[in-house]
Amino acid sequence: MFKSGFISIVGRPNVGKSTLLNTLVGERLAITTHKPQTTRNRIMGIRNIPEGQFIFLDTPGIHRPETLLNRYMVDAALDTFGSSDLLLLVVEADSGVQEGDQLIIGKLDAVKAPVILVINKIDLIEKTRLLPLIDSFRNLLPFAALIPLSARTGDGVPLLLEEIWKLLPEGPMYFPEEAMTDRSERFVAAEMIREQVILHTRQEIPYSLAVLVNSFQEVEEKNLLRIKADIIVEKDSHKGILIGKKGAMLKQIGTAARLSLEKFFATRVYLELFVKVRKDWTRDAKMLKEFGYGEK
């Protein structure tokens, strides 16, 4: 018997969903930063074993949206509720039951698929705090299982995989054995560039930027990737910050992004970055679609 299924990873922003996806798959597919709303799209990660195929779906953090971009992000997460074989609700061990957790649990109440509660970041709390926290969540929804773990260290992840396997239905191999994700190489490149912009900037810039890869060219005879990308911001002041004095900031971002891309694609990368202003793009449906956020 071969088992397979789609497993959505859902939760509030910044609870460690993307780190969990990377740990479960064993590859760094989703970008991770300490800032909320880093994940904007549904990102698939595939784990293959001889007896089955785990298809994990990392989703944006569910929150109260303020812009069209935020609405797109929340919808991308909520749309997985009815189409998944299993859901993992990720919460933080070090923050207790939050209002955002209760909001999501309320939406999960009508979902027919089983839900596993994943209590992440147990490496940040005393063990004596864990049992009361588990009891607090246990009363909110009839979870199929409650698994404390640390996505960062991997502690508890094997137990989570065991519980997922028990609940996974019999099914086909949906993707080839060598597949890691359904996302294109251009998408991965854009995300890795955006990650470095987030890590190198502060204030509102991370929430109002997009990355558009205009050229992705493999030069096989030189073992080289040539990538040209635009970093899109909403304000002229943001452009100045990203470029920096004499281009210093953009050079730092470009160097860090190039190293990240070279590690992922296992080849040399020639990266060109340009900063462009598209005013209020996060509130414009046409521009959202152009940058890959307008369609589910």
Helices and strands as residue ranges (DSSP letters): E 3-11, H 17-25, E 43-49, E 52-58, H 68-78, E 86-92, H 99-108, E 115-120, G 122-124, G 127-129, H 130-138, E 145-148, H 157-167, H 185-200, G 205-208, E 210-219, G 220-222, E 224-233, H 236-243, G 245-247, H 248-265, E 268-277, G 281-283, H 285-290
